[in-house]
Amino acid sequence: MAGAVMWQGWINAMFSALLKQALAPRLN
């Protein structure tokens, strides 16, 4: 199950980065 946890964390990190990229122009 360790692989599933790592996969979840990777998806979470990618989603977080995309979200920040999408919101950055609006915050400036």
mmCIF entry with sequence, helices, sheets and N, C-alpha, C, O atoms, coordinates in Angstrom:
data_MODEL
# 
_entry.id   MODEL 
# 
_entity.id                         1 
_entity.type                       polymer 
_entity.pdbx_number_of_molecules   1 
# 
_entity_poly.entity_id                      1 
_entity_poly.type                           'polypeptide(L)' 
_entity_poly.nstd_linkage                   no 
_entity_poly.nstd_monomer                   no 
_entity_poly.pdbx_seq_one_letter_code       MAGAVMWQGWINAMFSALLKQALAPRLN 
_entity_poly.pdbx_seq_one_letter_code_can   MAGAVMWQGWINAMFSALLKQALAPRLN 
_entity_poly.pdbx_strand_id                 A 
# 
loop_
_entity_poly_seq.entity_id 
_entity_poly_seq.num 
_entity_poly_seq.mon_id 
_entity_poly_seq.hetero 
1 1  MET n 
1 2  ALA n 
1 3  GLY n 
1 4  ALA n 
1 5  VAL n 
1 6  MET n 
1 7  TRP n 
1 8  GLN n 
1 9  GLY n 
1 10 TRP n 
1 11 ILE n 
1 12 ASN n 
1 13 ALA n 
1 14 MET n 
1 15 PHE n 
1 16 SER n 
1 17 ALA n 
1 18 LEU n 
1 19 LEU n 
1 20 LYS n 
1 21 GLN n 
1 22 ALA n 
1 23 LEU n 
1 24 ALA n 
1 25 PRO n 
1 26 ARG n 
1 27 LEU n 
1 28 ASN n 
# 
_struct_asym.id          A 
_struct_asym.entity_id   1 
# 
_struct_conf.conf_type_id            HELX_P 
_struct_conf.id                      HELX_P1 
_struct_conf.pdbx_PDB_helix_id       AA1 
_struct_conf.beg_label_comp_id       ALA 
_struct_conf.beg_label_asym_id       A 
_struct_conf.beg_label_seq_id        2 
_struct_conf.pdbx_beg_PDB_ins_code   ? 
_struct_conf.end_label_comp_id       LEU 
_struct_conf.end_label_asym_id       A 
_struct_conf.end_label_seq_id        27 
_struct_conf.pdbx_end_PDB_ins_code   ? 
_struct_conf.beg_auth_comp_id        ALA 
_struct_conf.beg_auth_asym_id        A 
_struct_conf.beg_auth_seq_id         2 
_struct_conf.end_auth_comp_id        LEU 
_struct_conf.end_auth_asym_id        A 
_struct_conf.end_auth_seq_id         27 
_struct_conf.pdbx_PDB_helix_class    1 
_struct_conf.details                 ? 
_struct_conf.pdbx_PDB_helix_length   26 
# 
_struct_conf_type.id          HELX_P 
_struct_conf_type.criteria    ? 
_struct_conf_type.reference   ? 
# 
loop_
_atom_site.group_PDB 
_atom_site.id 
_atom_site.type_symbol 
_atom_site.label_atom_id 
_atom_site.label_alt_id 
_atom_site.label_comp_id 
_atom_site.label_asym_id 
_atom_site.label_entity_id 
_atom_site.label_seq_id 
_atom_site.pdbx_PDB_ins_code 
_atom_site.Cartn_x 
_atom_site.Cartn_y 
_atom_site.Cartn_z 
_atom_site.occupancy 
_atom_site.B_iso_or_equiv 
_atom_site.pdbx_formal_charge 
_atom_site.auth_seq_id 
_atom_site.auth_comp_id 
_atom_site.auth_asym_id 
_atom_site.auth_atom_id 
_atom_site.pdbx_PDB_model_num 
ATOM 1   N N  . MET A 1 1  ? 0.825  -1.213 0.000   1.00 0.00 ? 1  MET A N  1 
ATOM 2   C CA . MET A 1 1  ? 0.000  0.000  0.000   1.00 0.00 ? 1  MET A CA 1 
ATOM 3   C C  . MET A 1 1  ? 0.862  1.268  0.000   1.00 0.00 ? 1  MET A C  1 
ATOM 4   O O  . MET A 1 1  ? 0.353  2.370  -0.206  1.00 0.00 ? 1  MET A O  1 
ATOM 5   N N  . ALA A 1 2  ? 2.150  1.107  0.228   1.00 0.00 ? 2  ALA A N  1 
ATOM 6   C CA . ALA A 1 2  ? 3.023  2.281  0.260   1.00 0.00 ? 2  ALA A CA 1 
ATOM 7   C C  . ALA A 1 2  ? 3.018  2.990  -1.099  1.00 0.00 ? 2  ALA A C  1 
ATOM 8   O O  . ALA A 1 2  ? 3.094  4.217  -1.172  1.00 0.00 ? 2  ALA A O  1 
ATOM 9   N N  . GLY A 1 3  ? 2.926  2.193  -2.177  1.00 0.00 ? 3  GLY A N  1 
ATOM 10  C CA . GLY A 1 3  ? 2.898  2.792  -3.510  1.00 0.00 ? 3  GLY A CA 1 
ATOM 11  C C  . GLY A 1 3  ? 1.675  3.670  -3.704  1.00 0.00 ? 3  GLY A C  1 
ATOM 12  O O  . GLY A 1 3  ? 1.747  4.724  -4.337  1.00 0.00 ? 3  GLY A O  1 
ATOM 13  N N  . ALA A 1 4  ? 0.553  3.227  -3.155  1.00 0.00 ? 4  ALA A N  1 
ATOM 14  C CA . ALA A 1 4  ? -0.687 4.000  -3.302  1.00 0.00 ? 4  ALA A CA 1 
ATOM 15  C C  . ALA A 1 4  ? -0.578 5.324  -2.555  1.00 0.00 ? 4  ALA A C  1 
ATOM 16  O O  . ALA A 1 4  ? -1.068 6.355  -3.017  1.00 0.00 ? 4  ALA A O  1 
ATOM 17  N N  . VAL A 1 5  ? 0.071  5.282  -1.392  1.00 0.00 ? 5  VAL A N  1 
ATOM 18  C CA . VAL A 1 5  ? 0.237  6.511  -0.605  1.00 0.00 ? 5  VAL A CA 1 
ATOM 19  C C  . VAL A 1 5  ? 1.126  7.499  -1.353  1.00 0.00 ? 5  VAL A C  1 
ATOM 20  O O  . VAL A 1 5  ? 0.849  8.698  -1.394  1.00 0.00 ? 5  VAL A O  1 
ATOM 21  N N  . MET A 1 6  ? 2.201  6.973  -1.945  1.00 0.00 ? 6  MET A N  1 
ATOM 22  C CA . MET A 1 6  ? 3.106  7.854  -2.707  1.00 0.00 ? 6  MET A CA 1 
ATOM 23  C C  . MET A 1 6  ? 2.391  8.448  -3.909  1.00 0.00 ? 6  MET A C  1 
ATOM 24  O O  . MET A 1 6  ? 2.575  9.622  -4.229  1.00 0.00 ? 6  MET A O  1 
ATOM 25  N N  . TRP A 1 7  ? 1.562  7.626  -4.584  1.00 0.00 ? 7  TRP A N  1 
ATOM 26  C CA . TRP A 1 7  ? 0.804  8.097  -5.737  1.00 0.00 ? 7  TRP A CA 1 
ATOM 27  C C  . TRP A 1 7  ? -0.146 9.209  -5.324  1.00 0.00 ? 7  TRP A C  1 
ATOM 28  O O  . TRP A 1 7  ? -0.277 10.217 -6.019  1.00 0.00 ? 7  TRP A O  1 
ATOM 29  N N  . GLN A 1 8  ? -0.815 9.015  -4.174  1.00 0.00 ? 8  GLN A N  1 
ATOM 30  C CA . GLN A 1 8  ? -1.752 10.016 -3.670  1.00 0.00 ? 8  GLN A CA 1 
ATOM 31  C C  . GLN A 1 8  ? -1.015 11.328 -3.390  1.00 0.00 ? 8  GLN A C  1 
ATOM 32  O O  . GLN A 1 8  ? -1.494 12.407 -3.738  1.00 0.00 ? 8  GLN A O  1 
ATOM 33  N N  . GLY A 1 9  ? 0.147  11.220 -2.763  1.00 0.00 ? 9  GLY A N  1 
ATOM 34  C CA . GLY A 1 9  ? 0.931  12.414 -2.448  1.00 0.00 ? 9  GLY A CA 1 
ATOM 35  C C  . GLY A 1 9  ? 1.398  13.128 -3.710  1.00 0.00 ? 9  GLY A C  1 
ATOM 36  O O  . GLY A 1 9  ? 1.406  14.357 -3.768  1.00 0.00 ? 9  GLY A O  1 
ATOM 37  N N  . TRP A 1 10 ? 1.789  12.344 -4.732  1.00 0.00 ? 10 TRP A N  1 
ATOM 38  C CA . TRP A 1 10 ? 2.257  12.941 -5.984  1.00 0.00 ? 10 TRP A CA 1 
ATOM 39  C C  . TRP A 1 10 ? 1.133  13.693 -6.677  1.00 0.00 ? 10 TRP A C  1 
ATOM 40  O O  . TRP A 1 10 ? 1.332  14.801 -7.175  1.00 0.00 ? 10 TRP A O  1 
ATOM 41  N N  . ILE A 1 11 ? -0.058 13.083 -6.708  1.00 0.00 ? 11 ILE A N  1 
ATOM 42  C CA . ILE A 1 11 ? -1.220 13.732 -7.323  1.00 0.00 ? 11 ILE A CA 1 
ATOM 43  C C  . ILE A 1 11 ? -1.565 14.998 -6.544  1.00 0.00 ? 11 ILE A C  1 
ATOM 44  O O  . ILE A 1 11 ? -1.887 16.027 -7.138  1.00 0.00 ? 11 ILE A O  1 
ATOM 45  N N  . ASN A 1 12 ? -1.501 14.925 -5.225  1.00 0.00 ? 12 ASN A N  1 
ATOM 46  C CA . ASN A 1 12 ? -1.822 16.077 -4.387  1.00 0.00 ? 12 ASN A CA 1 
ATOM 47  C C  . ASN A 1 12 ? -0.846 17.217 -4.660  1.00 0.00 ? 12 ASN A C  1 
ATOM 48  O O  . ASN A 1 12 ? -1.250 18.377 -4.743  1.00 0.00 ? 12 ASN A O  1 
ATOM 49  N N  . ALA A 1 13 ? 0.437  16.889 -4.799  1.00 0.00 ? 13 ALA A N  1 
ATOM 50  C CA . ALA A 1 13 ? 1.448  17.914 -5.061  1.00 0.00 ? 13 ALA A CA 1 
ATOM 51  C C  . ALA A 1 13 ? 1.237  18.559 -6.431  1.00 0.00 ? 13 ALA A C  1 
ATOM 52  O O  . ALA A 1 13 ? 1.341  19.776 -6.581  1.00 0.00 ? 13 ALA A O  1 
ATOM 53  N N  . MET A 1 14 ? 0.938  17.718 -7.428  1.00 0.00 ? 14 MET A N  1 
ATOM 54  C CA . MET A 1 14 ? 0.715  18.250 -8.773  1.00 0.00 ? 14 MET A CA 1 
ATOM 55  C C  . MET A 1 14 ? -0.525 19.136 -8.809  1.00 0.00 ? 14 MET A C  1 
ATOM 56  O O  . MET A 1 14 ? -0.516 20.201 -9.426  1.00 0.00 ? 14 MET A O  1 
ATOM 57  N N  . PHE A 1 15 ? -1.596 18.689 -8.142  1.00 0.00 ? 15 PHE A N  1 
ATOM 58  C CA . PHE A 1 15 ? -2.832 19.457 -8.107  1.00 0.00 ? 15 PHE A CA 1 
ATOM 59  C C  . PHE A 1 15 ? -2.608 20.795 -7.405  1.00 0.00 ? 15 PHE A C  1 
ATOM 60  O O  . PHE A 1 15 ? -3.119 21.829 -7.834  1.00 0.00 ? 15 PHE A O  1 
ATOM 61  N N  . SER A 1 16 ? -1.838 20.754 -6.323  1.00 0.00 ? 16 SER A N  1 
ATOM 62  C CA . SER A 1 16 ? -1.548 21.976 -5.565  1.00 0.00 ? 16 SER A CA 1 
ATOM 63  C C  . SER A 1 16 ? -0.763 22.964 -6.434  1.00 0.00 ? 16 SER A C  1 
ATOM 64  O O  . SER A 1 16 ? -1.042 24.163 -6.425  1.00 0.00 ? 16 SER A O  1 
ATOM 65  N N  . ALA A 1 17 ? 0.218  22.456 -7.181  1.00 0.00 ? 17 ALA A N  1 
ATOM 66  C CA . ALA A 1 17 ? 1.027  23.317 -8.047  1.00 0.00 ? 17 ALA A CA 1 
ATOM 67  C C  . ALA A 1 17 ? 0.164  23.925 -9.152  1.00 0.00 ? 17 ALA A C  1 
ATOM 68  O O  . ALA A 1 17 ? 0.294  25.108 -9.466  1.00 0.00 ? 17 ALA A O  1 
ATOM 69  N N  . LEU A 1 18 ? -0.710 23.120 -9.736  1.00 0.00 ? 18 LEU A N  1 
ATOM 70  C CA . LEU A 1 18 ? -1.590 23.629 -10.797 1.00 0.00 ? 18 LEU A CA 1 
ATOM 71  C C  . LEU A 1 18 ? -2.542 24.681 -10.236 1.00 0.00 ? 18 LEU A C  1 
ATOM 72  O O  . LEU A 1 18 ? -2.822 25.689 -10.885 1.00 0.00 ? 18 LEU A O  1 
ATOM 73  N N  . LEU A 1 19 ? -3.031 24.434 -9.028  1.00 0.00 ? 19 LEU A N  1 
ATOM 74  C CA . LEU A 1 19 ? -3.964 25.370 -8.411  1.00 0.00 ? 19 LEU A CA 1 
ATOM 75  C C  . LEU A 1 19 ? -3.264 26.703 -8.148  1.00 0.00 ? 19 LEU A C  1 
ATOM 76  O O  . LEU A 1 19 ? -3.828 27.766 -8.409  1.00 0.00 ? 19 LEU A O  1 
ATOM 77  N N  . LYS A 1 20 ? -2.041 26.645 -7.635  1.00 0.00 ? 20 LYS A N  1 
ATOM 78  C CA . LYS A 1 20 ? -1.285 27.879 -7.377  1.00 0.00 ? 20 LYS A CA 1 
ATOM 79  C C  . LYS A 1 20 ? -1.012 28.623 -8.681  1.00 0.00 ? 20 LYS A C  1 
ATOM 80  O O  . LYS A 1 20 ? -1.091 29.851 -8.728  1.00 0.00 ? 20 LYS A O  1 
ATOM 81  N N  . GLN A 1 21 ? -0.690 27.881 -9.736  1.00 0.00 ? 21 GLN A N  1 
ATOM 82  C CA . GLN A 1 21 ? -0.403 28.491 -11.033 1.00 0.00 ? 21 GLN A CA 1 
ATOM 83  C C  . GLN A 1 21 ? -1.653 29.181 -11.579 1.00 0.00 ? 21 GLN A C  1 
ATOM 84  O O  . GLN A 1 21 ? -1.572 30.247 -12.190 1.00 0.00 ? 21 GLN A O  1 
ATOM 85  N N  . ALA A 1 22 ? -2.808 28.556 -11.349 1.00 0.00 ? 22 ALA A N  1 
ATOM 86  C CA . ALA A 1 22 ? -4.057 29.114 -11.865 1.00 0.00 ? 22 ALA A CA 1 
ATOM 87  C C  . ALA A 1 22 ? -4.485 30.339 -11.062 1.00 0.00 ? 22 ALA A C  1 
ATOM 88  O O  . ALA A 1 22 ? -5.068 31.273 -11.613 1.00 0.00 ? 22 ALA A O  1 
ATOM 89  N N  . LEU A 1 23 ? -4.197 30.339 -9.763  1.00 0.00 ? 23 LEU A N  1 
ATOM 90  C CA . LEU A 1 23 ? -4.635 31.447 -8.911  1.00 0.00 ? 23 LEU A CA 1 
ATOM 91  C C  . LEU A 1 23 ? -3.637 32.606 -8.865  1.00 0.00 ? 23 LEU A C  1 
ATOM 92  O O  . LEU A 1 23 ? -4.011 33.731 -8.536  1.00 0.00 ? 23 LEU A O  1 
ATOM 93  N N  . ALA A 1 24 ? -2.384 32.340 -9.189  1.00 0.00 ? 24 ALA A N  1 
ATOM 94  C CA . ALA A 1 24 ? -1.347 33.369 -9.094  1.00 0.00 ? 24 ALA A CA 1 
ATOM 95  C C  . ALA A 1 24 ? -1.694 34.663 -9.842  1.00 0.00 ? 24 ALA A C  1 
ATOM 96  O O  . ALA A 1 24 ? -1.552 35.743 -9.270  1.00 0.00 ? 24 ALA A O  1 
ATOM 97  N N  . PRO A 1 25 ? -2.150 34.586 -11.117 1.00 0.00 ? 25 PRO A N  1 
ATOM 98  C CA . PRO A 1 25 ? -2.465 35.824 -11.845 1.00 0.00 ? 25 PRO A CA 1 
ATOM 99  C C  . PRO A 1 25 ? -3.573 36.634 -11.168 1.00 0.00 ? 25 PRO A C  1 
ATOM 100 O O  . PRO A 1 25 ? -3.580 37.863 -11.246 1.00 0.00 ? 25 PRO A O  1 
ATOM 101 N N  . ARG A 1 26 ? -4.503 35.952 -10.509 1.00 0.00 ? 26 ARG A N  1 
ATOM 102 C CA . ARG A 1 26 ? -5.617 36.670 -9.874  1.00 0.00 ? 26 ARG A CA 1 
ATOM 103 C C  . ARG A 1 26 ? -5.174 37.351 -8.584  1.00 0.00 ? 26 ARG A C  1 
ATOM 104 O O  . ARG A 1 26 ? -5.742 38.366 -8.179  1.00 0.00 ? 26 ARG A O  1 
ATOM 105 N N  . LEU A 1 27 ? -4.153 36.782 -7.943  1.00 0.00 ? 27 LEU A N  1 
ATOM 106 C CA . LEU A 1 27 ? -3.698 37.349 -6.663  1.00 0.00 ? 27 LEU A CA 1 
ATOM 107 C C  . LEU A 1 27 ? -2.826 38.572 -6.886  1.00 0.00 ? 27 LEU A C  1 
ATOM 108 O O  . LEU A 1 27 ? -2.745 39.443 -6.020  1.00 0.00 ? 27 LEU A O  1 
ATOM 109 N N  . ASN A 1 28 ? -2.174 38.648 -8.037  1.00 0.00 ? 28 ASN A N  1 
ATOM 110 C CA . ASN A 1 28 ? -1.273 39.769 -8.301  1.00 0.00 ? 28 ASN A CA 1 
ATOM 111 C C  . ASN A 1 28 ? -2.036 41.027 -8.689  1.00 0.00 ? 28 ASN A C  1 
ATOM 112 O O  . ASN A 1 28 ? -1.425 42.065 -8.945  1.00 0.00 ? 28 ASN A O  1 
# 
